[in-house]
Every structure is written in C-alpha cells, then in structure tokens.
C-alpha cells in the first residue's frame, strides 16, 4: 500500500472516532508530514483522497475542514473493490460480530478452471474451502476459495474460523501485489438457497477474484456470493493523484 493511502486511512479512522471532529480543521500539512515522517507532497496526496471521499474540504490559505457528508457513512462504502485483505479487515472497525462456519474444507487436485486461474499443473494440490460468514449470527456471504497448498502451509480449521488473511500476512509473512475482480449478477445456486436463505428468484451478487503475491504467483482464486440486499461495493479512483 502506498504511504499516502496508509496516511489517508489513519486520518480517516481519526475522523471516524472523533479525534478530528466535524467542522474542525485538520492539523496543517507540515505538522502531519512531521508526524508521519514523510514529505508534504505525500500528505497532500492523502488529503486529496479524503477530499474525493467527501470527508474533508481544503481551501488554500484556510486549511482543511472536516465534513459530515462522506459516502463512507454508507455501509456499502466499507467494501472497497481495491481491497483484498479479507472480510475481517473490512469489518474490523464496525460494531458487529463476524463468525465463520466451515461448509467444506479439503485438499484436492484442481479442475481445469482452478488450475488455469492459479497457474498450476493439474497435479498440484489445492485447498478447497467453502465458508459461510455470519454477521451477528445472520448469514451474510458464502465464500468459495481455492489456494495452492505449497503457498499456505499450516492452514487448518482454526484459521478458517477466524481470518485467513491475518494468517497469510502475520503468520506466513506474505505480501500482496494486487488482485483482479469480476462482478456479476447471478441466479442462486443450492449453496445460496441452503446457507443464505435465498429464494429461487433472489438475485445474487458474485465477486470472482484472483489475488497475486508480489512475486506474481496467484495465491487465491475465489468467488463470494451475497444476497442482493446484504452487500454492495465501492471503487475509489485515485490513479491521477
């Protein structure tokens, strides 16, 4: 993650917690640059991200004011398409209890599509993981995940019941380069009907993704499925900042 995105995240969290209240001004950019040990240009980029999000407004000579009109107040906006750190990370600042129910967990040889997405031979074993994620004990999303066994040693049911990505990052020390996501509207399948309490005609939001390590190897091929009325996604475009 670029340093300016990291700083934007810290300031965003401070605004959320009231450290920087609405209608007050942020510390001046030179003070923030000194606090974070970066250049003023890096702080400026962070402020520009928060401005795009509607959290702050900057006017030359008048500082940066905290606003109350951010789209981040919407629940959908918590789930950014440029995140690939897992649902636990997405929800860590929300007052909800996230739990996981293991539906399937086994090691198998990949079928053609899985092998292609993970750039594996058909003889390379993969984990097949199907998990139901619940918010406050209410079914929320069902995740179908495949991971190469050789990249994720020690994966077990204890990990699956908490956070896979916490295990990957903090236990295995893996670093990610990015992900490719494909979003579609689908009809419910048997898993959706059985575990998400879907009716046969309820639309399903499916997010299919491949996540890549810094060395270019895919570590995850997955698709997550939500009922139409439980989750949405947002995309913040900062490529020109």
C-alpha positions in Angstrom: 0.0 0.0 0.0 1.4 3.4 -0.9 2.3 5.6 2.1 -0.2 8.3 1.2 -3.0 5.7 1.2 -1.8 4.5 4.6 -1.9 8.0 6.0 -5.3 8.6 4.5 -6.5 5.5 6.3 -5.1 6.8 9.6 -6.7 10.2 9.2 -10.0 8.6 8.1 -10.0 6.5 11.2 -9.3 9.5 13.4 -12.2 11.3 11.8 -14.5 8.3 12.4 -13.5 8.1 16.1 -14.0 11.9 16.6 -10.3 12.6 17.1 -10.8 15.2 14.4 -14.5 16.3 14.9 -16.8 17.5 12.1 -16.4 21.3 11.4 -12.9 21.4 12.9 -9.7 21.7 10.9 -7.1 19.0 10.4 -3.5 19.8 11.6 -1.6 21.7 9.0 0.1 19.6 6.4 3.6 20.4 7.6 2.7 19.1 11.1 1.2 15.9 9.6 4.3 15.4 7.4 6.5 15.7 10.5 4.2 13.3 12.5 4.3 10.6 9.8 7.9 11.2 8.7 7.0 11.9 5.1 7.1 14.8 2.6 4.3 17.4 2.4 3.5 16.1 -1.1 2.7 12.7 0.4 0.4 14.3 3.0 -1.2 16.3 0.2 -1.9 13.1 -1.8 -3.6 11.6 1.4 -5.7 14.7 1.8 -6.7 14.6 -1.8 -8.0 11.0 -1.3 -10.1 12.2 1.7 -11.4 15.1 -0.4 -12.6 12.8 -3.1 -14.3 10.7 -0.5 -16.1 13.8 0.8 -14.5 13.6 4.3 -12.7 16.9 4.1 -12.5 20.2 2.1 -9.4 22.1 1.5 -9.1 25.8 0.6 -5.8 27.5 0.0 -5.0 29.7 2.9 -7.8 28.4 5.0 -6.7 24.9 6.0 -8.6 21.6 5.7 -12.0 21.3 7.2 -13.6 18.0 8.3 -17.0 17.5 6.7 -20.1 15.4 7.6 -21.1 14.4 4.1 -18.8 11.4 3.4 -20.1 8.5 1.4 -18.1 6.3 3.9 -21.1 6.7 6.2 -22.9 4.3 3.9 -22.5 0.6 4.7 -21.7 -0.4 1.1 -18.8 2.0 1.0 -17.0 0.0 3.6 -16.3 -2.7 1.0 -13.8 -1.2 -1.5 -13.0 -3.1 -4.7 -9.3 -2.2 -4.3 -9.1 -4.1 -1.0 -8.0 -7.7 -0.9 -7.3 -8.1 2.8 -10.3 -10.2 3.6 -13.7 -9.6 5.2 -12.4 -9.5 8.8 -10.2 -6.5 7.9 -13.1 -4.8 6.1 -15.3 -5.1 9.2 -12.7 -4.5 11.9 -14.0 -1.0 12.8 -17.7 -1.9 12.8 -19.6 -2.9 15.9 -20.6 -6.4 14.5 -19.6 -9.9 15.4 -18.2 -11.7 12.4 -18.0 -15.5 12.6 -17.4 -18.3 10.1 -19.0 -21.7 9.5 -16.9 -24.2 7.6 -19.1 -25.9 5.0 -16.3 -27.7 3.1 -12.5 -28.0 3.7 -10.4 -30.5 1.8 -7.3 -30.9 -0.3 -7.8 -31.9 -3.9 -6.3 -31.7 -7.4 -7.6 -28.7 -9.2 -10.0 -28.8 -12.1 -9.1 -27.1 -15.3 -10.5 -23.6 -14.5 -9.0 -23.6 -11.0 -5.6 -24.7 -12.3 -5.7 -22.0 -15.0 -6.6 -19.2 -12.6 -3.9 -20.3 -10.1 -1.4 -21.0 -12.9 -0.9 -24.6 -11.6 -0.4 -28.0 -13.0 -3.4 -30.4 -12.7 -1.3 -32.5 -10.3 -0.6 -29.6 -7.9 -2.8 -30.0 -4.8 -5.1 -27.1 -3.7 -7.2 -26.3 -0.7 -10.9 -26.2 -1.5 -12.7 -24.0 1.1 -16.3 -23.2 1.3 -17.2 -20.9 4.3 -20.4 -19.2 5.4 -19.7 -15.8 7.0 -22.2 -14.6 9.5 -22.7 -11.1 11.0 -24.2 -11.3 14.4 -25.2 -14.9 13.7 -27.1 -13.9 10.5 -25.9 -15.4 7.2 -24.1 -12.8 5.2 -21.8 -14.2 2.4 -20.7 -17.6 1.3 -17.2 -17.8 0.0 -15.8 -20.5 -2.3 -12.0 -20.4 -2.2 -9.1 -22.3 -3.7 -5.4 -21.8 -2.6 -2.2 -23.7 -3.6 -1.2 -26.0 -0.7 2.5 -25.2 -1.2 2.0 -21.4 -0.6 -0.2 -21.8 2.5 1.4 -24.4 4.8 -0.4 -25.0 8.1 -3.9 -23.9 7.0 -6.4 -25.6 9.3 -9.9 -25.3 10.6 -8.8 -23.0 13.4 -7.6 -20.5 10.9 -10.7 -20.8 8.7 -12.9 -20.0 11.7 -11.1 -16.7 12.1 -9.2 -14.8 9.4 -7.3 -16.4 6.6 -5.7 -13.2 5.6 -4.5 -12.4 9.1 -2.8 -15.9 8.9 -1.3 -15.2 5.5 0.0 -11.7 6.4 1.0 -12.1 10.1 1.9 -15.8 10.4 3.3 -16.6 6.9 4.6 -13.1 6.2 3.2 -13.0 2.7 2.9 -9.7 0.7 0.4 -9.0 -2.0 0.7 -7.2 -5.3 -2.9 -6.8 -6.2 -6.0 -8.6 -7.4 -8.3 -9.0 -10.4 -12.0 -8.9 -9.7 -15.0 -9.7 -11.9 -18.5 -8.8 -10.6 -21.7 -10.3 -11.9 -25.3 -10.8 -11.1 -26.3 -14.4 -10.8 -29.2 -16.7 -10.0 -29.0 -18.5 -6.7 -27.5 -22.0 -6.6 -28.1 -24.7 -3.9 -25.5 -23.2 -1.6 -27.1 -19.8 -1.7 -30.6 -21.3 -1.0 -29.4 -23.5 1.8 -27.0 -21.1 3.5 -28.0 -17.6 2.6 -31.8 -18.2 2.9 -32.3 -17.1 -0.7 -35.5 -17.6 -2.6 -35.1 -19.2 -6.0 -35.6 -15.8 -7.8 -33.5 -13.6 -5.5 -30.6 -12.0 -7.4 -27.1 -12.9 -6.2 -24.1 -10.6 -6.3 -21.0 -12.6 -7.1 -17.4 -11.2 -6.9 -14.9 -13.5 -8.5 -11.3 -12.7 -7.9 -7.7 -13.8 -8.3 -5.2 -12.4 -5.7 -1.5 -12.2 -6.6 1.6 -12.2 -4.4 4.5 -9.7 -5.0 6.4 -12.4 -7.0 3.5 -12.7 -9.4 2.1 -16.0 -8.2 -1.6 -16.3 -7.7 -2.4 -17.3 -4.1 -6.2 -17.3 -4.3 -9.0 -18.0 -6.7 -12.4 -17.4 -5.2 -15.9 -16.2 -5.7 -18.0 -14.7 -2.9 -21.8 -14.6 -3.1 -24.2 -12.2 -1.4 -27.9 -11.9 -1.5 -28.9 -8.7 -3.4 -30.0 -7.0 -0.2 -27.0 -7.5 2.0 -23.9 -6.0 0.5 -22.5 -3.7 -2.2 -19.1 -2.4 -3.2 -17.4 0.9 -3.9 -14.4 1.9 -6.1 -12.3 5.0 -5.3 -10.3 6.0 -8.4 -7.1 7.7 -7.3 -4.9 7.0 -10.3 -4.4 10.7 -11.1 -3.4 11.8 -7.6 
